[in-house]
Amino acid sequence: MQAAWRIAGLGQAERLVRGWSARVKERVRGPSSCTHLMEMPIPAATTARQGIRGLHPERRRVVDAQGVPLQIDSCYAYAREREVVLQLWPAHHRPSPPA
């Protein structure tokens, strides 16, 4: 139960910034916790941050020197042939090659 309270406190006291993983491991380790509880908040925080970032449409307007949005080809979901790119940036979408 101590570990659960330490995890809950992380959300209130810490921002999701560089060093987040180290802070989680520092607070939630040892005999009052377990590896599973220590490892869960790390990807959850990353997922939350990426989800929140998606709520800001003005960020989709940031482009490189060629006018291509910076998110394109930055991950699996934003690959040029994905549905997300077709919906958000149709001019930059490229159909998947036939299998």
CNS distance restraints for C-alpha pairs under 8 A (distance, minus, plus):
assign (resid   1 and name CA) (resid   5 and name CA) 6.64 0.50 0.50
assign (resid   1 and name CA) (resid  32 and name CA) 7.72 0.50 0.50
assign (resid   2 and name CA) (resid   6 and name CA) 6.35 0.50 0.50
assign (resid   2 and name CA) (resid  32 and name CA) 6.13 0.50 0.50
assign (resid   2 and name CA) (resid  33 and name CA) 7.25 0.50 0.50
assign (resid   3 and name CA) (resid   7 and name CA) 6.16 0.50 0.50
assign (resid   3 and name CA) (resid  28 and name CA) 5.85 0.50 0.50
assign (resid   3 and name CA) (resid  29 and name CA) 7.89 0.50 0.50
assign (resid   3 and name CA) (resid  32 and name CA) 6.06 0.50 0.50
assign (resid   3 and name CA) (resid  33 and name CA) 5.04 0.50 0.50
assign (resid   3 and name CA) (resid  37 and name CA) 7.31 0.50 0.50
assign (resid   4 and name CA) (resid   8 and name CA) 6.16 0.50 0.50
assign (resid   4 and name CA) (resid  37 and name CA) 7.79 0.50 0.50
assign (resid   5 and name CA) (resid   9 and name CA) 6.13 0.50 0.50
assign (resid   6 and name CA) (resid  10 and name CA) 6.46 0.50 0.50
assign (resid   6 and name CA) (resid  27 and name CA) 6.49 0.50 0.50
assign (resid   6 and name CA) (resid  28 and name CA) 6.42 0.50 0.50
assign (resid   7 and name CA) (resid  11 and name CA) 7.07 0.50 0.50
assign (resid   7 and name CA) (resid  24 and name CA) 7.63 0.50 0.50
assign (resid   7 and name CA) (resid  27 and name CA) 7.82 0.50 0.50
assign (resid   7 and name CA) (resid  28 and name CA) 6.94 0.50 0.50
assign (resid   7 and name CA) (resid  41 and name CA) 7.56 0.50 0.50
assign (resid   8 and name CA) (resid  12 and name CA) 7.09 0.50 0.50
assign (resid   9 and name CA) (resid  13 and name CA) 6.05 0.50 0.50
assign (resid  10 and name CA) (resid  14 and name CA) 5.35 0.50 0.50
assign (resid  10 and name CA) (resid  24 and name CA) 7.34 0.50 0.50
assign (resid  11 and name CA) (resid  15 and name CA) 7.52 0.50 0.50
assign (resid  14 and name CA) (resid  20 and name CA) 7.86 0.50 0.50
assign (resid  15 and name CA) (resid  20 and name CA) 7.65 0.50 0.50
assign (resid  16 and name CA) (resid  20 and name CA) 5.96 0.50 0.50
assign (resid  16 and name CA) (resid  45 and name CA) 6.79 0.50 0.50
assign (resid  16 and name CA) (resid  46 and name CA) 7.96 0.50 0.50
assign (resid  16 and name CA) (resid  49 and name CA) 7.48 0.50 0.50
assign (resid  19 and name CA) (resid  23 and name CA) 6.25 0.50 0.50
assign (resid  20 and name CA) (resid  24 and name CA) 6.23 0.50 0.50
assign (resid  20 and name CA) (resid  42 and name CA) 7.45 0.50 0.50
assign (resid  21 and name CA) (resid  25 and name CA) 6.23 0.50 0.50
assign (resid  21 and name CA) (resid  42 and name CA) 5.79 0.50 0.50
assign (resid  22 and name CA) (resid  26 and name CA) 6.01 0.50 0.50
assign (resid  23 and name CA) (resid  27 and name CA) 6.17 0.50 0.50
assign (resid  24 and name CA) (resid  28 and name CA) 5.88 0.50 0.50
assign (resid  24 and name CA) (resid  38 and name CA) 6.67 0.50 0.50
assign (resid  24 and name CA) (resid  41 and name CA) 7.38 0.50 0.50
assign (resid  24 and name CA) (resid  42 and name CA) 7.31 0.50 0.50
assign (resid  25 and name CA) (resid  29 and name CA) 5.94 0.50 0.50
assign (resid  25 and name CA) (resid  38 and name CA) 6.07 0.50 0.50
assign (resid  25 and name CA) (resid  39 and name CA) 7.96 0.50 0.50
assign (resid  28 and name CA) (resid  32 and name CA) 7.98 0.50 0.50
assign (resid  28 and name CA) (resid  33 and name CA) 6.17 0.50 0.50
assign (resid  28 and name CA) (resid  34 and name CA) 7.93 0.50 0.50
assign (resid  28 and name CA) (resid  37 and name CA) 7.43 0.50 0.50
assign (resid  28 and name CA) (resid  38 and name CA) 5.47 0.50 0.50
assign (resid  29 and name CA) (resid  33 and name CA) 5.52 0.50 0.50
assign (resid  29 and name CA) (resid  34 and name CA) 6.67 0.50 0.50
assign (resid  29 and name CA) (resid  35 and name CA) 7.43 0.50 0.50
assign (resid  29 and name CA) (resid  38 and name CA) 6.54 0.50 0.50
assign (resid  30 and name CA) (resid  34 and name CA) 7.21 0.50 0.50
assign (resid  33 and name CA) (resid  37 and name CA) 6.66 0.50 0.50
assign (resid  33 and name CA) (resid  38 and name CA) 7.34 0.50 0.50
assign (resid  34 and name CA) (resid  38 and name CA) 6.34 0.50 0.50
assign (resid  35 and name CA) (resid  39 and name CA) 6.05 0.50 0.50
assign (resid  36 and name CA) (resid  40 and name CA) 6.19 0.50 0.50
assign (resid  37 and name CA) (resid  41 and name CA) 7.46 0.50 0.50
assign (resid  38 and name CA) (resid  42 and name CA) 7.91 0.50 0.50
assign (resid  39 and name CA) (resid  43 and name CA) 7.67 0.50 0.50
assign (resid  40 and name CA) (resid  44 and name CA) 6.42 0.50 0.50
assign (resid  41 and name CA) (resid  45 and name CA) 5.93 0.50 0.50
assign (resid  42 and name CA) (resid  46 and name CA) 6.64 0.50 0.50
assign (resid  43 and name CA) (resid  47 and name CA) 6.09 0.50 0.50
assign (resid  44 and name CA) (resid  48 and name CA) 6.12 0.50 0.50
assign (resid  45 and name CA) (resid  49 and name CA) 6.12 0.50 0.50
assign (resid  46 and name CA) (resid  50 and name CA) 6.23 0.50 0.50
assign (resid  47 and name CA) (resid  51 and name CA) 6.07 0.50 0.50
assign (resid  48 and name CA) (resid  52 and name CA) 6.07 0.50 0.50
assign (resid  49 and name CA) (resid  53 and name CA) 6.11 0.50 0.50
assign (resid  50 and name CA) (resid  54 and name CA) 6.45 0.50 0.50
assign (resid  51 and name CA) (resid  55 and name CA) 7.01 0.50 0.50
assign (resid  52 and name CA) (resid  56 and name CA) 7.50 0.50 0.50
assign (resid  53 and name CA) (resid  59 and name CA) 7.92 0.50 0.50
assign (resid  56 and name CA) (resid  60 and name CA) 7.83 0.50 0.50
assign (resid  57 and name CA) (resid  61 and name CA) 7.50 0.50 0.50
assign (resid  58 and name CA) (resid  62 and name CA) 7.68 0.50 0.50
assign (resid  60 and name CA) (resid  69 and name CA) 6.54 0.50 0.50
assign (resid  60 and name CA) (resid  70 and name CA) 7.86 0.50 0.50
assign (resid  60 and name CA) (resid  71 and name CA) 7.51 0.50 0.50
assign (resid  61 and name CA) (resid  69 and name CA) 6.52 0.50 0.50
assign (resid  62 and name CA) (resid  69 and name CA) 5.71 0.50 0.50
assign (resid  62 and name CA) (resid  70 and name CA) 6.25 0.50 0.50
assign (resid  63 and name CA) (resid  67 and name CA) 5.08 0.50 0.50
assign (resid  63 and name CA) (resid  68 and name CA) 5.03 0.50 0.50
assign (resid  63 and name CA) (resid  69 and name CA) 4.08 0.50 0.50
assign (resid  63 and name CA) (resid  70 and name CA) 5.26 0.50 0.50
assign (resid  64 and name CA) (resid  68 and name CA) 5.43 0.50 0.50
assign (resid  64 and name CA) (resid  69 and name CA) 6.34 0.50 0.50
assign (resid  64 and name CA) (resid  70 and name CA) 6.12 0.50 0.50
assign (resid  68 and name CA) (resid  72 and name CA) 7.25 0.50 0.50
assign (resid  68 and name CA) (resid  92 and name CA) 7.35 0.50 0.50
assign (resid  70 and name CA) (resid  74 and name CA) 7.42 0.50 0.50
assign (resid  71 and name CA) (resid  75 and name CA) 7.81 0.50 0.50
assign (resid  71 and name CA) (resid  78 and name CA) 6.30 0.50 0.50
assign (resid  72 and name CA) (resid  78 and name CA) 5.04 0.50 0.50
assign (resid  72 and name CA) (resid  79 and name CA) 5.85 0.50 0.50
assign (resid  72 and name CA) (resid  80 and name CA) 6.28 0.50 0.50
assign (resid  72 and name CA) (resid  85 and name CA) 7.25 0.50 0.50
assign (resid  73 and name CA) (resid  78 and name CA) 5.34 0.50 0.50
assign (resid  73 and name CA) (resid  79 and name CA) 4.27 0.50 0.50
assign (resid  73 and name CA) (resid  80 and name CA) 6.11 0.50 0.50
assign (resid  74 and name CA) (resid  78 and name CA) 6.13 0.50 0.50
assign (resid  74 and name CA) (resid  79 and name CA) 6.93 0.50 0.50
assign (resid  75 and name CA) (resid  79 and name CA) 6.17 0.50 0.50
assign (resid  76 and name CA) (resid  82 and name CA) 7.95 0.50 0.50
assign (resid  77 and name CA) (resid  82 and name CA) 6.23 0.50 0.50
assign (resid  77 and name CA) (resid  83 and name CA) 7.98 0.50 0.50
assign (resid  77 and name CA) (resid  84 and name CA) 6.56 0.50 0.50
assign (resid  77 and name CA) (resid  85 and name CA) 8.00 0.50 0.50
assign (resid  78 and name CA) (resid  82 and name CA) 6.40 0.50 0.50
assign (resid  78 and name CA) (resid  84 and name CA) 6.35 0.50 0.50
assign (resid  78 and name CA) (resid  85 and name CA) 5.90 0.50 0.50
assign (resid  79 and name CA) (resid  85 and name CA) 7.05 0.50 0.50
assign (resid  80 and name CA) (resid  85 and name CA) 5.97 0.50 0.50
assign (resid  80 and name CA) (resid  86 and name CA) 7.86 0.50 0.50
assign (resid  80 and name CA) (resid  92 and name CA) 6.66 0.50 0.50
assign (resid  80 and name CA) (resid  93 and name CA) 4.99 0.50 0.50
assign (resid  80 and name CA) (resid  94 and name CA) 5.41 0.50 0.50
assign (resid  80 and name CA) (resid  95 and name CA) 7.70 0.50 0.50
assign (resid  81 and name CA) (resid  85 and name CA) 7.06 0.50 0.50
assign (resid  81 and name CA) (resid  86 and name CA) 7.56 0.50 0.50
assign (resid  81 and name CA) (resid  93 and name CA) 5.80 0.50 0.50
assign (resid  81 and name CA) (resid  94 and name CA) 4.91 0.50 0.50
assign (resid  81 and name CA) (resid  95 and name CA) 5.03 0.50 0.50
assign (resid  81 and name CA) (resid  96 and name CA) 5.25 0.50 0.50
assign (resid  82 and name CA) (resid  86 and name CA) 6.61 0.50 0.50
assign (resid  82 and name CA) (resid  93 and name CA) 7.52 0.50 0.50
assign (resid  82 and name CA) (resid  95 and name CA) 7.98 0.50 0.50
assign (resid  83 and name CA) (resid  87 and name CA) 6.21 0.50 0.50
assign (resid  84 and name CA) (resid  88 and name CA) 6.06 0.50 0.50
assign (resid  85 and name CA) (resid  89 and name CA) 5.17 0.50 0.50
assign (resid  85 and name CA) (resid  90 and name CA) 6.35 0.50 0.50
assign (resid  85 and name CA) (resid  92 and name CA) 7.08 0.50 0.50
assign (resid  85 and name CA) (resid  93 and name CA) 5.68 0.50 0.50
assign (resid  86 and name CA) (resid  90 and name CA) 4.41 0.50 0.50
assign (resid  86 and name CA) (resid  91 and name CA) 7.78 0.50 0.50
assign (resid  86 and name CA) (resid  92 and name CA) 7.48 0.50 0.50
assign (resid  86 and name CA) (resid  93 and name CA) 5.15 0.50 0.50
assign (resid  89 and name CA) (resid  93 and name CA) 6.64 0.50 0.50
